[in-house]
Amino acid sequence: VTTRDCRLMGFYVNSTSSGTLALKKGGSGGTALGGTITPGIGYHPYPVYAPDGLHATIANTLDVTFFIDDSPGI
């Protein structure tokens, strides 16, 4: 999603077909931010601070938009 420090506010699932989502702080080897989720269509608040960036692993079909603040000095 981003390699910068950020705050994830949430995400919006536009469409899905059994899609799953796993979020991690940092890169793909970072610390998990919860488990793997199977979100439905719509907005999902997920407020979290992710130093060193935010990584998303998506499986199956999931069209998702992330709402983040990665402005300097957060």
C-alpha positions as CSV (number, residue, x, y, z in Angstrom):
1,V,0.0,0.0,0.0
2,T,2.8,2.4,1.0
3,T,6.4,2.2,2.2
4,R,6.0,5.4,4.3
5,D,4.9,5.7,7.9
6,C,1.1,6.0,7.8
7,R,-2.2,5.8,9.6
8,L,-4.7,3.5,8.0
9,M,-8.2,4.9,8.6
10,G,-10.1,2.1,6.9
11,F,-10.8,0.6,3.5
12,Y,-13.7,0.3,1.1
13,V,-14.4,-3.0,-0.7
14,N,-15.8,-2.1,-4.1
15,S,-16.4,-5.8,-5.2
16,T,-15.3,-9.2,-4.1
17,S,-15.6,-12.9,-4.9
18,S,-14.5,-14.7,-1.7
19,G,-11.6,-12.2,-1.5
20,T,-9.4,-12.1,1.7
21,L,-7.1,-9.5,3.1
22,A,-4.2,-9.6,5.4
23,L,-2.5,-6.4,6.6
24,K,1.0,-6.0,8.0
25,K,3.1,-3.2,9.4
26,G,6.2,-2.7,7.2
27,G,6.8,-5.0,4.3
28,S,5.6,-8.5,3.5
29,G,7.7,-9.9,6.4
30,G,6.3,-7.3,8.9
31,T,4.1,-7.6,11.9
32,A,0.5,-8.8,11.2
33,L,-2.3,-6.3,12.1
34,G,-4.8,-9.0,13.0
35,G,-5.7,-12.1,11.1
36,T,-6.8,-12.7,7.6
37,I,-10.3,-11.2,7.0
38,T,-13.0,-11.8,4.4
39,P,-14.6,-8.4,4.1
40,G,-18.0,-7.7,2.5
41,I,-18.7,-4.9,0.2
42,G,-18.7,-1.4,1.8
43,Y,-16.6,0.7,4.1
44,H,-14.7,-1.0,6.9
45,P,-13.1,1.3,9.6
46,Y,-9.6,-0.1,10.5
47,P,-7.7,2.6,12.4
48,V,-4.1,1.6,12.9
49,Y,-0.7,3.2,12.9
50,A,1.8,1.5,10.6
51,P,5.4,2.7,11.0
52,D,7.6,1.8,8.1
53,G,4.7,1.3,5.8
54,L,1.6,-0.8,5.2
55,H,1.6,-4.1,3.3
56,A,-1.6,-5.9,2.0
57,T,-1.8,-9.5,0.9
58,I,-5.0,-10.1,-1.2
59,A,-6.2,-13.5,-2.2
60,N,-8.9,-14.4,-4.6
61,T,-10.8,-11.5,-6.1
62,L,-11.0,-8.3,-4.0
63,D,-11.3,-4.7,-5.4
64,V,-10.3,-2.5,-2.4
65,T,-9.5,1.1,-1.8
66,F,-7.4,2.0,1.2
67,F,-7.8,5.4,3.1
68,I,-4.4,6.3,4.6
69,D,-2.7,9.4,5.9
70,D,1.0,9.3,5.0
71,S,1.8,13.0,5.3
72,P,5.2,13.8,6.8
73,G,5.4,14.0,10.6
74,I,2.4,11.8,11.5
